[in-house]
Amino acid sequence: MKHTPFSRARQTSPPAAIPERKDFTAREWEIIRTHRTPERVQKLLRNIPYNRELNGETCYSFRRALQENQAHCLEGALVAAVILEQHGYPPVVVSIESQDKLDHVLVVFQRNGLFGSVARSRDIGLHGRKPVFRTVRDLVMSYFDTYVDKTGRITGYGIASLYEIGSYDWRFSKQNVWKVERHLQEIPHRQIRSSDTRYERLHRRYLAFRKDNPERPVDYYPSSVWL
């Protein structure tokens, strides 16, 4: 099945042949075979422990993240991108910028002309979204409320195809794939202007919730569009 590429991504055709079944381990291929849709990949990511980088910063490839059985948002995006690429989805990602420099990365897909996402986060409200958004900006704004914590606030977003990185090995490398992170930092980002009143209201609500619930996940946001 061929899925529609994204016009804002600068390169939507792979610079080399897409890996084939023989390029994957038996375990990797079984994961790919049994996770054919964004919905199934999102379920997989939810079950991979979050990588809190306790031994230092990492940027694992698809293969390394599965081997280590942990992934932060960018690593989760690479896992999702490789799996979905095998099912016809182009590896297009969105980098969300925050005022506190704690950015987020989504794999974006289209279905019936509408946008959805797959993502891994330590915060349940920052996982994927159903394909119900008319534009990528609308999709990004669906994260605005859930992004607000003590310091977070969305300020912009950028769209990129992982094919833009050329022959760089973001799929199978045993090393940290820092070039992916740098690329997402360097791509043009569109500024998002938002209401200070809205942000301050959300910020007060978060601080009050956290005061009463120091350890509980923030789960008071509507989840009807969560994937």
C-alpha positions in Angstrom: 0.0 0.0 0.0 1.4 3.4 -1.0 0.7 6.3 1.4 0.8 10.0 0.5 4.2 11.7 1.1 4.4 15.2 2.7 5.2 18.1 0.5 7.0 20.1 3.2 9.5 17.3 3.7 12.4 18.1 1.3 13.1 14.5 0.2 10.4 11.9 0.2 12.2 9.3 -1.9 14.8 7.1 -0.3 18.5 7.8 -1.3 19.1 4.0 -1.5 17.0 0.9 -1.5 14.7 0.4 1.4 15.8 -2.5 3.5 14.3 -5.9 2.8 13.3 -8.8 5.0 16.8 -10.3 4.7 18.3 -7.2 6.3 16.4 -7.7 9.6 16.9 -10.2 12.3 14.2 -12.8 12.9 12.9 -10.9 15.9 12.9 -7.5 14.2 11.0 -8.9 11.2 8.4 -10.6 13.5 7.8 -7.2 15.1 7.5 -5.5 11.7 5.2 -8.3 10.4 2.8 -8.0 13.4 2.7 -4.2 13.6 1.3 -3.2 10.2 -0.6 0.0 11.2 0.2 3.2 13.2 -2.3 2.0 15.9 -0.3 -1.2 16.4 3.0 0.6 16.4 1.7 3.0 19.0 0.7 0.1 21.2 4.2 -1.4 20.8 5.9 1.9 21.8 3.7 2.2 24.9 5.1 -1.2 26.0 8.7 -0.3 25.5 10.1 1.2 28.7 11.0 4.9 28.5 14.7 5.6 28.2 15.5 8.0 31.0 19.2 8.0 29.9 20.4 7.2 33.5 23.9 6.4 32.2 24.2 9.4 29.9 22.5 10.7 26.8 21.7 8.3 24.0 20.3 8.4 20.5 19.6 4.8 19.6 18.8 3.5 16.1 15.8 1.2 15.5 17.9 -1.9 16.0 19.7 -0.6 19.1 16.5 0.6 20.8 14.9 -2.8 20.3 18.1 -4.5 21.6 18.2 -2.3 24.7 14.4 -2.5 25.1 14.0 1.2 25.9 13.4 4.4 23.9 12.9 8.1 24.5 10.9 10.2 22.0 13.4 10.4 19.2 14.4 6.7 19.6 10.7 5.7 19.6 10.2 7.8 16.5 13.0 5.8 14.7 11.5 2.5 15.8 8.1 3.6 14.4 9.6 5.0 11.2 11.4 1.8 10.3 8.4 -0.4 11.0 5.9 1.7 9.2 8.3 2.2 6.3 8.1 -1.5 5.6 4.3 -1.0 5.3 4.5 1.9 2.8 4.5 4.9 5.1 7.2 7.4 4.4 9.5 8.2 7.4 8.3 11.7 8.0 8.8 13.2 11.4 7.8 16.4 13.2 10.0 18.1 15.6 8.1 20.1 18.2 10.1 22.9 19.9 9.5 24.0 23.5 10.5 27.2 25.4 12.5 25.0 27.8 14.4 23.3 25.0 12.8 19.9 25.9 11.6 19.1 22.4 9.4 16.2 21.2 9.5 14.1 18.0 6.5 12.5 16.3 6.2 10.2 13.3 3.4 11.6 11.2 1.2 9.7 8.9 -1.8 10.4 6.6 -5.1 8.5 6.2 -7.9 9.7 4.0 -6.1 13.0 3.7 -6.0 13.6 7.4 -2.9 13.7 9.7 -2.2 11.5 12.7 1.0 10.6 14.7 2.8 7.9 16.5 5.1 8.9 19.5 6.7 7.8 22.7 6.9 9.9 25.8 7.1 9.7 29.5 3.9 11.7 29.6 0.8 9.9 28.4 -0.7 13.0 26.8 2.2 13.2 24.4 1.8 9.9 22.7 0.2 9.5 19.2 -2.9 11.1 17.8 -5.7 9.6 15.6 -5.7 10.8 12.0 -8.3 13.4 12.4 -6.4 16.7 11.7 -6.6 18.7 8.5 -3.1 20.1 8.8 0.2 19.3 10.5 -0.2 22.5 12.5 -3.6 21.4 13.8 -1.9 18.1 14.8 0.9 19.9 16.6 -1.6 22.2 18.4 -3.4 19.1 19.8 -0.3 18.7 21.9 -0.3 22.3 23.3 -2.3 21.7 26.4 -0.7 18.4 27.4 2.8 19.9 26.8 2.4 22.4 29.6 4.2 21.4 32.8 6.5 23.4 35.1 8.5 24.7 32.1 7.1 23.4 28.9 5.3 25.4 26.2 5.2 24.7 22.5 6.8 27.5 20.4 7.2 25.9 17.0 7.5 22.9 14.8 9.4 21.5 11.8 8.8 18.7 9.3 11.4 16.5 7.9 11.8 13.2 6.0 14.5 10.9 7.4 15.5 10.4 3.8 17.0 13.9 3.9 19.9 12.5 5.9 21.0 10.5 2.9 22.8 7.2 3.4 23.3 7.8 7.2 22.3 4.6 9.0 19.4 5.5 11.4 18.0 2.0 11.0 20.7 -0.4 12.1 23.6 1.5 13.5 25.1 0.1 16.8 26.3 3.6 17.6 24.3 6.6 18.7 22.8 8.3 15.6 23.4 11.9 16.7 23.2 13.1 13.1 19.4 12.6 13.2 19.1 14.7 16.3 21.2 17.5 14.8 19.2 17.4 11.6 16.0 17.9 13.4 17.5 20.8 15.4 18.7 22.5 12.1 15.6 22.2 9.9 13.4 25.3 9.6 10.8 25.5 12.3 7.5 27.4 12.0 6.8 29.6 14.9 3.6 29.0 16.9 2.0 31.9 18.5 -0.3 31.1 21.4 -2.4 32.9 24.0 -0.5 33.8 27.2 -3.8 33.7 29.1 -4.4 30.1 27.9 -0.8 29.1 28.8 -1.0 30.7 32.3 -4.3 28.9 33.0 -2.9 25.6 32.0 0.3 26.3 34.0 -1.6 27.0 37.2 -3.7 23.9 36.7 -0.6 21.8 36.3 1.2 23.2 39.4 -1.9 22.7 41.5 -2.3 19.1 40.3 1.3 18.3 40.8 1.2 19.8 44.4 -1.6 17.4 45.3 -0.3 14.5 43.2 3.5 14.5 43.2 3.9 11.1 41.5 0.7 10.5 39.6 0.7 10.9 35.7 -1.1 13.9 34.4 -4.3 12.3 33.0 -6.9 15.0 33.3 -6.8 16.0 29.6 -9.5 14.7 27.2 -8.2 11.7 25.4 -10.7 11.3 22.5 -8.1 11.9 19.8 -5.2 10.0 21.4 -4.1 7.0 19.3 
